[in-house]
Amino acid sequence: MSDSPQDPSDRSDPNGDDPKRKPREKKQRSFWRELPILIIVALLLSFLLQTFVARVYLIPSESMEPTLHGCAGCTGDRIVVEKIGYRFGEPEPGDVVVFRGPDSWNSEFVSTRSSNTIARGAQEIGSLIGVVAPDENDLVKRVIATGGQTVECCDDQGRVLVDGKPLDETYITMDFPFTPGTLTCDTELKSGRCFSPVTVPEGNIWVMGDNRSNSADSRFHVSDELMGTVPVDNVIGKAFLIALPPSRWGSIDSPNIQGQ
């Protein structure tokens, strides 16, 4: 047995580990094992955003032409509706809003859900994350008058009046004919624009489509228990952006139609 000093390089850890050996790198988790977690997180974030911040809606009809495009059998605009603003304030005249139609407005509503249980379940899940339209009577119109205001049509130029003052509605390009002296609200054959004064109850709004000649709005439901008005509580949010198609991308104006 030799008494010569041991070469430090020959020393080894009592536990059998080589001090020169590099620490073992932790094995990275497989992408395919992380993918389900990423999907769940993405769906959860989408659900939270759609529920509390903003949601995308499809325009299915022509009632808001030319501001918003939609028609049977075509690709309608997809609009972004923000939900935060009305948590701190209420809709203003000129705003384009999405709202749940009151019960009396549901007579023409047709469910979009499949009769197949599995397919219907998938549609409901898709609705929660915003990839499928909700199965409810959600409508989009423009706010014309708010609680306490009186709305009617028309003055001698065929304009809608709120508290006796005509509105500045430059966005309207489609409306019923109105010809002073021939076809007005005072002639024997009345213009389709005409409707009697309605005082909007507090907490409600009066809404109309920009396509005045083809919109089942507050005028169409004036005989119901709310006189055609919509409770502010039914308002989901304010439409502020056309997201799709790309050729239609742009903001949605909220002009000061009452000039106040």
C-alpha positions in Angstrom: 0.0 0.0 0.0 1.4 3.4 -1.0 1.6 6.2 1.5 1.9 8.9 -1.3 -0.8 11.6 -1.2 -3.8 10.8 -3.3 -4.2 12.8 -6.4 -7.1 15.2 -5.9 -8.3 14.4 -9.3 -8.8 10.8 -8.2 -11.0 11.8 -5.3 -14.6 11.0 -5.5 -17.6 11.9 -3.4 -18.4 9.4 -0.6 -21.8 9.1 -2.2 -20.3 7.9 -5.4 -20.9 11.1 -7.3 -18.1 12.4 -9.6 -17.4 16.1 -8.7 -16.5 16.7 -12.4 -19.8 15.5 -13.6 -22.1 18.3 -14.7 -25.4 18.6 -12.9 -28.1 16.7 -14.8 -30.4 18.9 -16.7 -34.1 18.6 -15.9 -36.0 17.0 -18.7 -38.2 19.5 -20.4 -41.9 18.7 -20.3 -43.2 17.5 -23.6 -45.1 20.1 -25.7 -47.9 17.6 -26.2 -48.3 17.3 -22.4 -48.5 21.0 -22.0 -50.9 21.6 -24.9 -54.1 20.6 -23.0 -53.2 23.1 -20.3 -52.5 25.9 -22.8 -55.9 25.2 -24.4 -57.8 25.3 -21.1 -56.1 28.5 -20.1 -56.9 30.1 -23.5 -60.5 29.0 -23.3 -60.8 30.4 -19.8 -59.3 33.7 -20.8 -61.7 33.9 -23.8 -64.7 33.1 -21.6 -63.7 35.9 -19.1 -63.1 38.4 -21.9 -66.3 37.6 -23.7 -68.3 37.8 -20.5 -66.9 40.9 -18.9 -64.9 42.9 -21.4 -66.0 42.6 -25.0 -67.7 40.2 -27.4 -67.9 39.7 -31.2 -71.4 39.7 -32.8 -72.5 38.9 -36.3 -74.9 41.3 -38.0 -77.6 39.1 -39.5 -80.0 41.6 -41.1 -80.2 44.8 -43.1 -81.7 46.9 -40.3 -78.5 49.0 -39.7 -77.5 49.6 -43.3 -75.3 51.3 -44.4 -73.6 51.7 -41.0 -73.5 47.9 -40.5 -73.8 45.4 -43.3 -75.9 42.3 -43.0 -78.3 40.3 -45.2 -79.7 36.9 -45.7 -77.3 34.6 -47.4 -74.3 37.0 -47.3 -71.4 37.5 -45.0 -72.5 40.1 -42.5 -70.2 42.4 -40.5 -68.7 41.1 -37.3 -68.7 43.8 -34.7 -66.9 44.2 -31.4 -69.1 45.2 -28.5 -67.4 46.5 -25.4 -69.2 45.9 -22.1 -67.2 48.0 -19.6 -68.3 51.5 -20.4 -72.0 51.0 -19.4 -70.9 49.7 -16.0 -70.0 53.3 -15.2 -72.6 55.2 -17.3 -75.6 54.7 -19.4 -76.2 54.7 -23.2 -76.3 58.1 -24.9 -78.3 59.2 -27.9 -76.3 58.3 -31.0 -74.7 55.1 -29.5 -75.0 51.9 -31.5 -75.9 49.2 -28.9 -76.5 45.5 -28.7 -79.3 44.5 -26.3 -81.5 41.6 -25.4 -84.9 42.1 -27.0 -87.7 42.4 -24.4 -90.2 39.5 -24.2 -92.6 41.2 -26.5 -89.9 41.4 -29.2 -89.3 37.7 -29.2 -92.2 36.6 -31.4 -90.0 36.4 -34.5 -87.0 34.8 -32.7 -85.9 31.4 -34.0 -83.4 29.3 -32.1 -80.2 28.6 -33.9 -79.4 25.4 -31.9 -79.3 21.9 -33.3 -82.0 19.4 -32.3 -79.1 16.9 -31.8 -78.2 16.8 -28.1 -74.4 16.4 -28.7 -74.3 19.1 -31.4 -76.4 21.4 -29.2 -74.0 20.9 -26.3 -71.0 21.7 -28.5 -72.8 24.9 -29.7 -73.4 26.0 -26.1 -69.8 25.5 -25.2 -68.8 27.4 -28.3 -71.1 30.2 -27.3 -69.4 30.5 -23.9 -66.0 31.1 -25.6 -67.3 33.3 -28.3 -66.9 31.1 -31.4 -70.6 30.5 -31.7 -73.4 33.1 -31.5 -75.4 33.0 -28.3 -78.9 31.5 -28.7 -80.8 34.6 -27.6 -82.7 37.5 -29.2 -79.7 39.9 -29.3 -80.4 42.9 -31.4 -78.4 45.9 -32.6 -79.9 49.4 -33.0 -79.0 53.0 -32.4 -80.1 54.9 -29.3 -82.4 57.8 -30.3 -83.9 59.0 -27.0 -83.4 58.2 -23.3 -85.5 58.2 -20.1 -87.7 61.2 -19.7 -87.4 62.4 -23.4 -90.3 62.5 -25.8 -89.7 61.2 -29.3 -91.9 61.5 -32.4 -91.9 61.8 -36.2 -91.9 64.0 -38.1 -91.3 67.7 -38.6 -92.1 69.4 -41.9 -88.8 68.0 -43.3 -89.5 64.4 -42.3 -87.0 64.4 -39.4 -87.4 62.6 -36.1 -88.0 65.0 -33.1 -86.8 64.6 -29.5 -88.3 67.0 -27.1 -89.5 69.0 -30.1 -86.1 69.4 -31.7 -85.0 67.6 -34.9 -82.2 65.1 -34.8 -79.1 65.4 -37.0 -79.0 61.9 -38.6 -76.5 62.1 -41.5 -76.0 58.3 -41.4 -79.5 57.6 -42.8 -79.7 56.9 -46.5 -82.7 54.6 -46.5 -86.1 55.8 -45.3 -89.7 55.9 -46.2 -90.7 58.5 -48.7 -91.6 61.9 -47.3 -92.8 64.7 -49.7 -93.8 68.0 -48.1 -97.4 69.0 -49.2 -98.0 65.5 -50.7 -96.9 62.7 -48.4 -96.3 63.8 -44.8 -97.8 63.1 -41.4 -100.6 65.5 -42.0 -101.8 64.4 -45.5 -104.5 61.9 -46.1 -102.0 59.3 -47.2 -99.4 59.4 -44.4 -95.7 58.7 -44.8 -94.3 55.5 -43.3 -91.9 57.6 -41.2 -94.7 58.9 -39.0 -95.3 57.8 -35.4 -97.1 59.6 -32.5 -95.2 61.1 -29.5 -93.8 58.6 -27.0 -92.3 59.6 -23.7 -89.5 57.2 -22.8 -89.9 55.9 -19.2 -86.9 56.5 -16.9 -84.4 53.6 -17.1 -85.4 52.8 -20.7 -84.2 53.9 -24.1 -85.9 54.3 -27.5 -83.9 52.6 -30.3 -84.2 52.7 -34.1 -82.3 51.0 -37.0 -80.3 53.2 -39.4 -82.2 51.5 -42.2 -85.5 53.2 -41.3 -87.5 51.5 -44.1 -86.5 48.0 -42.9 -86.1 47.8 -39.2 -88.4 46.2 -36.6 -87.3 48.6 -33.9 -89.1 50.6 -31.1 -91.6 51.9 -33.7 -92.7 48.4 -34.5 -93.3 47.5 -30.9 -94.9 50.8 -29.7 -98.1 49.0 -28.7 -96.5 46.8 -26.1 -96.4 47.3 -22.3 -93.1 49.3 -22.6 -94.3 51.4 -25.5 -91.6 50.1 -27.7 -88.8 51.1 -25.3 -86.0 48.9 -24.1 -84.8 48.7 -20.4 -81.3 49.9 -20.0 -80.7 46.6 -18.0 -81.2 44.8 -21.3 -78.3 46.6 -22.9 -75.2 44.3 -23.3 -72.8 46.8 -24.6 -71.7 49.5 -27.1 -70.7 48.5 -30.7 -67.5 50.4 -31.4 -65.6 48.4 -34.1 -66.3 46.4 -37.3 -63.7 43.6 -37.1 -64.6 41.5 -40.1 -64.5 41.3 -43.1 -61.2 43.1 -43.6 -62.7 45.3 -46.4 -65.2 46.7 -43.8 -62.8 47.2 -40.9 -63.3 50.5 -39.1 -64.8 52.2 -36.0 -68.5 52.7 -35.5 -69.4 56.4 -34.9 -71.5 57.6 -32.1 -72.5 61.1 -33.3 -74.1 63.8 -31.1 -77.5 63.5 -32.8 -79.3 65.7 -30.4 -76.8 68.6 -30.7 -76.5 69.1 -26.9 
